Amino acid sequence: LLNDNRSDIDIELKERLESEFASLSPEVINEFMHDLETAVQQHRRHMAAKAAALISELPQSKRHQLLQKLFKIREAKS
């Protein structure tokens, strides 16, 4: 159910962006994309800092287990 709702939102957002982009200049689109990429990088840094703060509260064994899981997920997606 949650995935279906997200798919609907994603489709609506995609359609709206396609409509908006059709009327924008390449310069405006490039500026938007740059701002979007910057925001995503800032969000990732924030989430990494949050994860580091939380993981530091865990016992060493659990910390190691979770980091190994993260690295396996990353390798599988590469």
PECOR-V61612 format. One record per pair of residues at least 6 apart in sequence whose C-alpha atoms are under 8 Angstrom apart, sorted by the first residue. I is the first residue (numbers start at 1). J is the second residue. Records with the same first field share a line. If there is no record, write none. Layout:
BEGIN
I->J  J
END
This chain:
BEGIN
21->29
55->63
56->63
END
